[in-house]
Amino acid sequence: MTTATLEMKPLTPERDCRAYLLWEPTSKEAAVIDVRFDAVQHTLPIISELGLKLKFAIDTHTHADHLSGSDRLRNLTGCKVVMSSATRSRVPDHLVQDGSALRLGEHELRFLHTPGHTPDSMCIFDGARVFTGDTLFIGSAARTDFMGGSSEQLFESFRKIEKLGASIEVWPGHDYNGKFSSTVGAELKANGAFADSKAGLVDRLNIKGALPANMAEVLSFNTEAGLAEAQIVTPQQLAALGVAGKDYTLLDVRYADEWAAGRAPGAVFIPMPEVSARFDEIRKLPHPIVSVCRSGVRATMMMMTARHAGDNAWLLLEGGMTAWHSAGLPMESDGGTPKVIASKFSTGGSCQSGDRTCDAQ
């Protein structure tokens, strides 16, 4: 087994969603794996500081629980988007099959088709590490109860990973237990799902969990073209649009507790769950609509709702109210010092077998 010559840096390690930056030190050619849309603005400075040329943005599968940043990275850097040939997404430039390889400098990334969580799931092997996406987690297995999943296929995919060797490091696409990496051998010893028989794994995963929050909007974004850069504005750029409520509408789609804690003056409040039902009301508001939430994720989802309703005069406030607050811009509240909070009302399913609550973004 060859030793990886690629450098690697985990991205957004504080989150359940894991993403990775890989690069070949001589050529400085780089790839990112599973970067979220709202993490692109933090990833680009890292790439720049390291003097890297981003060659590939890779999604290990069609994500149902978060917005992919691959399309935006392509818009900003000219990199190529890579996904499995089994995907139905219209986003990728390169489609890879089981055994395909792509080069970073003189080093190869090899792709393993590992269906089970989704039909287009794949793992990426660099010689010493396998990036398992949502196929294999540390101590647990991926869900197979939606998105065309199959427990039988997941078992066969596990065996592909097992054949890589016990010493190979495992770096998953999610972790819900505060762990970062493992090895194939350690998972065979400690991960009951990974070591189970086919019948045992099928029985183990024979459960139905809550679907990831706003899955329809997430899948819409991840399988179509995302947002053009011209549709994304920073808080500092809003002044060029004129006066909120007259020349444009700042539409806050957060939950009521977030709105009460701190909001931008002149914003209109329509919580995300009510947007579709109140779209006739939204059409009458001054356009463009600037969609805003806490960090930008829910606001982007609502732009997908607007797109499907035929209303394309929408903009995204990059970084949401978190960026607004960081910029020192005025805020109002229903009492006390205005602040940006995470809502207590946000819930959703995960991609791990079982169920959990997800934070609103």
N, C-alpha and C positions, 0 to 999 in steps of 0.2 A: 504494500500500500504506500503510495507516494505521500510525502508530507506537504501540506499546504504552504505555498510561498506567498499567498495573498495576505495582506494586512486586513484587519477587520475591526470595525467599531460598531457596537450596538447603538442604535438611535432611540430616542425617547424611552430610556430604561425605566422611567418612573411610571409608565403606563402598563396596563394589561396587554395592550397591543404592542408587539415587538417588531422592530424594523432594524435593518442592518445595512451598513456601508462596507463594501469590499473594494480593495484596490491592489493593483500590481505595482510594487514600489519603484520599478525601473521606468516603465512607460507612463505611470501615473493614471492609467486607464482604470475607471471605476464603475461599479454597479451598485444600485440600491435595491433592497428587497422589502416589499410590503410597506412602503412609506405611506402614511396617512396624508390626506389632502391638507389638513390643518397643521401638519408638521413640516410641510415643504419650506415655509418661511424660516424655520429653524435649521433645516438640513442644508440649505444652500450656503450659508456662511461657513459651515463645517467643511464642505467640499472646497470652497474657495480658500480657506485657511490652510488646508492640506495641499493646495496646489494641484488638485485632481481634475481630470477631464471625465465627466460623467458620460459613459458609453451606453449603459443599459439601465432602465427602470423595470424591475421584474415584479410581477404579481404572481404569487404562488397559486392563486385560484381567483375566481370571481367572488369578491368579498360581499357578504350580506350584512355585516355588522358595522362597517365603517367605510368612509369615502376614500377611495384610492387617490394617492397623489401622483401617480405615474403620468397621467395626461398633462398635468400642470408642469411637471418636471420636463417633459418633452417640449412644451411651449417655451419654457424659460432657458433650457440648455441645449436643445437640439438632440437629446439622447433618443434612443429607440426603446419603445415599450415592448416587453417580452411577456407572453403568456403561453399556456398550453394550447396545442392544436385542437384540443377537445372543447375549448371555450366557445361560447356564443357571443362573446363581447366583440364589438366593432372597433375597440380602442387599439389593440396591439399592432405593432409593425412587424414583429417576428413571432412566428408560431413554432414552438418546439415540441418534439415528440420524445417518447421514451428512448434514452440513449443519445439524444442530441447534445451537442456541446457548443458553447460560445467562448470566444477568447477574450481575456483581458491581458494585453501584452502577450507574453509567451506562456501564459497559464490558461488552463481550460476550466470552465464551469460545466459540469455534466448534469443533465436533467433526468429525473426519474418520474415517470407518470405514476402517480399514487392516488388513484380515485378511491372514494369511500366517503369522505366528508362532502365533496362535490365531485361530479364527473370530470372536471378539469383540474383537480388538485394535482400538484406536483411538488417534488422536493428538489433542492439544489445541492450538489455535492462538489466540494472544492479539493478533495483529496484527504482532508483530515477532519472536516466539519460537514455535517449535513443540516441544511436549513429546512425544517420540516413543515413550515407554514402551519396550516390547521390540520395536518394529517396526524401528527404525534405531538402530544404535550408532555411535559415533565410530570410523571405520575398519573397521567390520565389519557383519555382518548378524545378524538374529535366527535362531534355529534354526527349522526347519520340519518336523522329523522326529518330532514327537509332538504330542499335544493337538489333533489335527485340523489341523495346519499344512499350508501349501501354498506351495511356492516360486513357482508361477505367480501366485498371488494376491499374494504379497509383492512381486513385480515391479510389478504394477499399483498397489499401495499406494505403492511408492517414487515412482511417477510423480505421484501426488497430492501428495506432499511436494515433489517437484521443481517443480511448478507454483506453489508458494507464492512462489518467487523466490529468487535466489542469495544475497541479503543476509540472509535469515531465519535467525535463530539456531536451532541444534539442541541440545536438552537431553534426553539419553536417560534411560531408566529404569535402565540399568546401565552401568557402565564398568569394564573389567578392565585398563585401561592407565594409570590415574592421570590421565585427562583429564576435563574437566568439560563443555565445550561446544564447538561448532563452528558452521559455517554450511552451508546447503544447497550453496552454491557450492564451499566447501572440500571437502565430501564428494564432490561430483561429480568433483573433481580427484584426490582422494587415496584414496577408498574404492572399491576395485575392485568390490565387491558392488553398491553403489548405482549405479554407472555401467555395470554389465554389461548385456548383452542378456538377453532372457528365457531363451533357451536356455543362455546362459552362466551365469546365476544358478542355474537348475535344476541344472546340472551341478556348480556350485560347492557347492551345499548338499546334494548327494546323498550325505550321510554320516549314519551313526548314532552318536550319542554316549551317554554314561551319562546316565540320567535324574536329575533333581534328587533329592537325598536325601529320603526319607520323603514322596514326592510324594502318596501316597494320603491321608495324614493332613493334609497342607497343603491339598489340594483339598477335603477334607471340611470343614475349618475355613472356607475361603474361599467355599464355596458354600452353607453353612448359617449359621444364627445362630452367632456366636462364643461368647464367655463373658460371662455376666452379671457385673456388678461385685461382686456378693455372693460370687462364686466366686474372687475374687482377693484375696489377703492379703499384707501386707508382713511382713518378718521380725519387726518389733516387735509385730505383732498375734498372733503365734503363741502367746504366753503365755496369751491368753484361751481357747485351745482346751484347755488342761490340760497333761498330761505326755506327751511323745512316747513312743510305744511302748505307752502305756496308754490314753490318751484319743483319740489320733489317731496316724497314721503319717506320718513325713516320708520320702517315697520318693525317693531320689536315682537318677535315670535316666542319669547321665553314664557315660563310659567309665572303665575301670579305672585309667588313669593319672591322671585327674582326681580320682577318689575317693581314691586313695593320697596325692595331693598335699595335699588339704585337704577336710574334710567337717564337717558339723554333728554334734555329739554326739547319739547316739540315732537317727541316720538309718538306714534300711534301704536296702541297695544292690542294685538290679536294673537292669542296663544296658538302655538303650532297645531294642537288638535282641532282648532276651530277654523283654520285657514281655508280648507276646501269648502266647508259649508258656507263661509262668508265671502266667497270669491266675487260675487256680484257687488258687494260692498267695496271690496278692494279695487275692483276695476274703476270705480268712481274717484278714487284717491288721486291726487296729483302724481304724475309719473315723471321721471322714473321712480320706481319703488326701490329703496335701499333696505335690503333684508339684513336684520341684525339679531344675534342671539348672544350667548356668553363668549364663545370662542370662534364661531363661524360655521360649525357643523350643521346644526339645525337650520340655520339661515340658508345654507346651501341646499339642503333638502327641500326647503320651501320654494327655492328657485326651480327645482325640478317639477314641483306641483304647478307652478306658474307656467313653465314651459309647456306642459301637457295641456294646460288650459288655453294655450295660444297667446299668452301675455308674456312677451319677451323683453319688455322694457323694465327689467329688474337688474339691480346691481348688488353685489355682496360687500358688506362691510368687513374687510379683512381683520381677523383677530377679535371681532365682535366687541362687546362691552369691556372685555379684558383689555384690549388694545386702547379703547376709548379712555378708560380709567388710567392706564399707564401713561397716556399722552397728557394727562392733567387737564382734560377738557371738562366743562361744567357737567354736573350731575344733579338730579333731584331724587328725593325719596319720600316715602310716606311717614317718615319719622327717623330722627337720628342722623348720623353721618352716612351719606350715600356710599354704598359698597357693592361689589359684584360677588354674588354668591352662587353656589351650585344648588339647584332646586332639590327639595326633598320629595318632589312628585315624579321624578324621572325614573322609569323602570324599563327593563327590557331583558331579553334572553341573551345568552352568550353562545359561543361556538364550541364550548366544552360540553362533553356529555354531562347532563345535569342542568342546573338552572342557577342563575344569580341575578343580582341587580346591577345595572350599569349607570354610571354617572352621566348626567346631561352635559353636553358640550355647547 
